[in-house]
Amino acid sequence: MADSNTAELGKGKRITGGDRSSLADELRKRYDGGESIRSLATSTNRSYGFIHRLLSESGATLRSRGGANRNSKKA
């Protein structure tokens, strides 16, 4: 699912300027389309924290964690 742009940006390389904003735009579109931060991190070979920070910087509305909620009452 990763395009050639994300494939070029290997693990550990510092991403700044235009590369960073274009990567942020691409990841935000994929995240808004339903992909998880963890799957984005795996597909781009970056850390969960890096993806989370990039999405936050780009203004994405981050979803809450999935799964069962212990505090909710069943109807």
Residue pairs with C-beta under 8 A, 6 or more apart in sequence:
1 30
1 35
1 43
2 43
2 44
3 26
5 22
5 23
5 26
6 23
6 26
6 43
6 44
9 15
9 19
9 23
9 44
9 46
10 45
11 45
11 46
15 23
20 54
21 58
23 44
23 54
24 54
24 55
24 57
24 58
25 58
27 40
27 44
27 51
27 54
27 55
27 58
28 55
28 58
28 59
28 60
30 40
31 37
31 40
31 55
31 60
32 60
37 48
37 51
37 52
37 55
37 62
38 48
40 51
41 47
41 48
41 50
41 51
44 51
52 62
55 62
56 62
